[in-house]
Amino acid sequence: MENAVIILYVIIGILILDYFFDQYLEYLNRKNRSVELPDRLKGIYDEQEYKKSQQYESDNQRLSFISSTFSLIVIVLFISLEGFAFVDQIARSITENSLLIPLLFFGILFLAFDLINLPFSIYDTFVIEERYGFNKVTPKIFIADKLKGYLLTAIIGGGLLILIVWFYQKTGDLFWIYALGIITVFTVFMTMFYTHLIVPLFNKLEPLQEGSLKQNIVDFSKKVGFQLRNVFIINGSKRSTKANAF
């Protein structure tokens, strides 16, 4: 019991230290930020636009401070009040399957913490981004992106978790080797096929039209020995005016 209490205090201590370290870095950023346009940028960058960009950063940092502080309080209370044990009991009350219990456990935690942070995400998108003319996300797109994100997390994250737990049950102490292998294969797979499998779920890919831009990309790819099948463009301004294409 004493060891468990010590571990509890260590975990909470690490979380608090990490929080204050992040806040100290943010303080240094704020301290060195000026709403006045630096002399070396005068005549190059519009002064009003510069002030607007600094205010935008300030608003985002303020929201980040509030959300990170709120998250820390929630996590510390959750740990102190044995929230993980409570969620574990819920998972075990639903099923006795040793593979599904950890899946339900982490699924409940993921959904709960995501919903807790949802108001901050909504405020960031529909208030701050809207205030500065960046937002083009409609409630429909926002909800669709959220649901797609949940589905991908359930399929990919849940599948990986079940696989790792299964190897743990079968191999015991050697499970970390198999887990490392699974994560490595998955990382390589996603690097190779992310554009074909994940990106189209959120954005429409269209082949880049023939022209000097595409030809320069093709020529450069040949020069560095990179096998290129096609070049696609995406409407980057679907969700924000901060980007128009990529």
HUWO-V572326 format. One record per pair of residues at least 12 apart in sequence whose C-alpha atoms are under 10 Angstrom apart, sorted by the first residue. I is the first residue (numbers start at 1). J is the second residue. D is the distance in whole Angstrom. If there is no record, write none. Layout:
i = (I | I)
j = (J | J)
d = (D | D)
This chain:
i = (5 | 8 | 8 | 8 | 9 | 9 | 11 | 11 | 12 | 12 | 12 | 12 | 12 | 12 | 13 | 15 | 15 | 15 | 16 | 16 | 16 | 16 | 18 | 19 | 19 | 19 | 19 | 20 | 22 | 22 | 23 | 23 | 23 | 23 | 23 | 26 | 26 | 26 | 26 | 27 | 29 | 29 | 30 | 30 | 30 | 30 | 33 | 33 | 33 | 34 | 34 | 34 | 34 | 35 | 35 | 35 | 35 | 35 | 35 | 35 | 35 | 36 | 36 | 36 | 36 | 37 | 37 | 37 | 37 | 38 | 52 | 53 | 55 | 56 | 56 | 56 | 56 | 59 | 59 | 59 | 60 | 60 | 60 | 63 | 63 | 63 | 63 | 63 | 64 | 64 | 66 | 67 | 67 | 67 | 67 | 67 | 68 | 70 | 70 | 71 | 71 | 71 | 74 | 74 | 75 | 83 | 84 | 84 | 84 | 85 | 86 | 87 | 87 | 87 | 87 | 87 | 88 | 88 | 88 | 88 | 88 | 88 | 88 | 89 | 89 | 90 | 90 | 90 | 91 | 91 | 91 | 91 | 91 | 91 | 92 | 92 | 98 | 98 | 98 | 98 | 99 | 99 | 99 | 99 | 99 | 99 | 99 | 100 | 100 | 100 | 100 | 101 | 102 | 102 | 102 | 102 | 103 | 103 | 103 | 103 | 103 | 103 | 103 | 103 | 104 | 106 | 106 | 106 | 107 | 107 | 107 | 107 | 107 | 110 | 110 | 111 | 114 | 114 | 118 | 121 | 122 | 122 | 125 | 125 | 125 | 125 | 125 | 125 | 126 | 126 | 126 | 129 | 129 | 129 | 130 | 133 | 133 | 133 | 134 | 134 | 134 | 134 | 134 | 134 | 135 | 135 | 135 | 135 | 135 | 135 | 136 | 136 | 136 | 136 | 136 | 136 | 137 | 137 | 137 | 137 | 137 | 138 | 138 | 141 | 141 | 141 | 142 | 144 | 145 | 145 | 148 | 148 | 149 | 149 | 152 | 152 | 156 | 160 | 160 | 160 | 160 | 161 | 163 | 163 | 163 | 164 | 164 | 164 | 164 | 164 | 164 | 165 | 167 | 167 | 195 | 199 | 200 | 202 | 203 | 203 | 203 | 203 | 203 | 203 | 204 | 204 | 204 | 204 | 204 | 204 | 205 | 205 | 205 | 205 | 205 | 206 | 206 | 206 | 206 | 206 | 207 | 207 | 207 | 207 | 207 | 208 | 208 | 208 | 208 | 208 | 209 | 209 | 209 | 210 | 214 | 214 | 214 | 217 | 217 | 218 | 218 | 232 | 233 | 233 | 234)
j = (80 | 76 | 79 | 80 | 79 | 80 | 76 | 79 | 72 | 75 | 76 | 77 | 79 | 80 | 76 | 72 | 75 | 76 | 69 | 72 | 73 | 76 | 72 | 65 | 68 | 69 | 72 | 69 | 65 | 68 | 61 | 64 | 65 | 68 | 69 | 61 | 62 | 64 | 65 | 61 | 58 | 61 | 54 | 57 | 58 | 61 | 54 | 57 | 58 | 50 | 51 | 54 | 55 | 47 | 48 | 50 | 51 | 52 | 53 | 54 | 55 | 48 | 50 | 51 | 54 | 49 | 50 | 51 | 54 | 50 | 132 | 132 | 132 | 128 | 129 | 131 | 132 | 124 | 128 | 129 | 124 | 128 | 129 | 120 | 121 | 123 | 124 | 128 | 120 | 124 | 120 | 116 | 117 | 119 | 120 | 121 | 117 | 116 | 117 | 113 | 116 | 117 | 113 | 116 | 113 | 109 | 105 | 106 | 109 | 105 | 105 | 104 | 105 | 106 | 108 | 109 | 101 | 102 | 104 | 105 | 106 | 108 | 109 | 101 | 105 | 104 | 105 | 108 | 103 | 104 | 105 | 106 | 107 | 108 | 104 | 105 | 162 | 165 | 166 | 169 | 161 | 162 | 163 | 164 | 165 | 166 | 169 | 158 | 161 | 162 | 165 | 162 | 158 | 161 | 162 | 165 | 154 | 157 | 158 | 159 | 160 | 161 | 162 | 165 | 158 | 157 | 158 | 161 | 150 | 153 | 154 | 157 | 158 | 150 | 153 | 150 | 146 | 150 | 146 | 142 | 139 | 142 | 137 | 138 | 139 | 142 | 239 | 240 | 138 | 139 | 142 | 240 | 241 | 242 | 240 | 240 | 241 | 242 | 237 | 239 | 240 | 241 | 242 | 243 | 237 | 238 | 239 | 240 | 241 | 242 | 237 | 238 | 239 | 240 | 241 | 242 | 237 | 238 | 239 | 240 | 241 | 238 | 239 | 202 | 238 | 239 | 239 | 202 | 201 | 202 | 201 | 202 | 201 | 202 | 198 | 201 | 186 | 179 | 182 | 183 | 186 | 179 | 178 | 179 | 182 | 176 | 178 | 179 | 180 | 182 | 183 | 179 | 179 | 182 | 232 | 234 | 234 | 238 | 233 | 234 | 235 | 236 | 238 | 239 | 232 | 233 | 234 | 235 | 236 | 238 | 231 | 232 | 233 | 234 | 235 | 231 | 232 | 233 | 234 | 235 | 230 | 231 | 232 | 233 | 234 | 230 | 231 | 232 | 233 | 234 | 231 | 232 | 233 | 231 | 230 | 231 | 232 | 230 | 231 | 230 | 231 | 246 | 245 | 246 | 246)
d = (10 | 10 | 8 | 8 | 10 | 9 | 9 | 9 | 9 | 9 | 6 | 10 | 8 | 9 | 10 | 7 | 9 | 8 | 10 | 8 | 10 | 9 | 10 | 10 | 8 | 8 | 8 | 10 | 10 | 10 | 10 | 10 | 8 | 9 | 10 | 8 | 10 | 10 | 9 | 10 | 10 | 10 | 10 | 9 | 8 | 9 | 8 | 10 | 9 | 10 | 9 | 8 | 10 | 9 | 9 | 7 | 5 | 8 | 9 | 6 | 8 | 9 | 8 | 7 | 9 | 9 | 6 | 7 | 10 | 10 | 8 | 9 | 10 | 8 | 9 | 9 | 7 | 9 | 7 | 10 | 8 | 8 | 9 | 7 | 10 | 9 | 8 | 9 | 9 | 9 | 9 | 10 | 7 | 9 | 7 | 9 | 9 | 9 | 9 | 9 | 8 | 8 | 9 | 9 | 9 | 10 | 8 | 10 | 9 | 10 | 10 | 9 | 6 | 9 | 7 | 8 | 8 | 8 | 9 | 6 | 9 | 9 | 10 | 10 | 9 | 9 | 8 | 9 | 9 | 6 | 6 | 9 | 10 | 8 | 9 | 9 | 10 | 9 | 9 | 9 | 9 | 6 | 9 | 10 | 7 | 7 | 9 | 9 | 10 | 8 | 10 | 10 | 9 | 8 | 8 | 8 | 9 | 9 | 6 | 9 | 10 | 7 | 7 | 9 | 9 | 10 | 9 | 9 | 10 | 9 | 8 | 9 | 8 | 9 | 9 | 8 | 10 | 10 | 10 | 10 | 9 | 9 | 8 | 10 | 10 | 9 | 10 | 9 | 9 | 9 | 10 | 8 | 10 | 10 | 9 | 9 | 7 | 9 | 9 | 8 | 5 | 5 | 6 | 9 | 9 | 9 | 6 | 5 | 7 | 9 | 7 | 6 | 5 | 5 | 7 | 10 | 9 | 7 | 5 | 7 | 10 | 10 | 8 | 9 | 9 | 8 | 9 | 9 | 9 | 7 | 8 | 8 | 10 | 10 | 9 | 10 | 10 | 9 | 8 | 8 | 9 | 9 | 9 | 8 | 8 | 9 | 8 | 6 | 9 | 8 | 9 | 9 | 8 | 10 | 10 | 10 | 10 | 10 | 10 | 7 | 7 | 8 | 8 | 10 | 9 | 8 | 6 | 7 | 10 | 10 | 9 | 6 | 6 | 5 | 8 | 8 | 5 | 5 | 7 | 9 | 7 | 6 | 4 | 6 | 9 | 8 | 6 | 5 | 6 | 9 | 9 | 9 | 9 | 10 | 9 | 7 | 9 | 10 | 8 | 9 | 8 | 8 | 7 | 6 | 6)
